Amino acid sequence: MQYISSFGPVAGPLPAILILGTMPSTRSLERKRYYGHERNHFWPVMAALLDETLPGRYEARLVMLKRHSVALWDVAGSCTRSGSRDGSIKNVRPNDIPAFLNAHPTIGTVVFNGQTARKLYDRFFERIKNVVYLTLPSTSPIPTRQCRNLEEKIKAWESLALYLPRR
């Protein structure tokens, strides 16, 4: 099985929140876009939380996050994986998240987009004092017991609003 690699981090000048996924899906890697699968709920969830109209263009979506001091990255820098499911991720080489956090001391909240992102982070890194860690349901379109649809995911992610900088 061949190694796949994630993208570099997305961050504006003063990020306050870092959202960590696991590894972009096969479709996202093909499109070279975070959360690039059309059915993934990430972008609609973020637009709802940020009280924004969902931009159509990918670049405008990144600008929306940066405007609200939200950074994006993945725990896995590279890995092997069969298909797109997080459960098949193996041979992980992590991104240097501690160095990213040190370079961006304005980040006070780290959000795990799903349990697998949290588990990968905890396997490779220690938690940093004075940083709040939140584990939220995966924005994958696959229904879970907790969140069966977009509306339930938006509701579950509302706790993130407490950590967004006031505008």
Helices and strands as residue ranges (DSSP letters): E 4-5, E 17-21, H 26-31, H 42-49, H 58-67, E 70-74, E 76-81, G 86-88, E 89-94, H 97-103, E 109-113, H 115-124, E 132-136, H 150-157, G 158-163
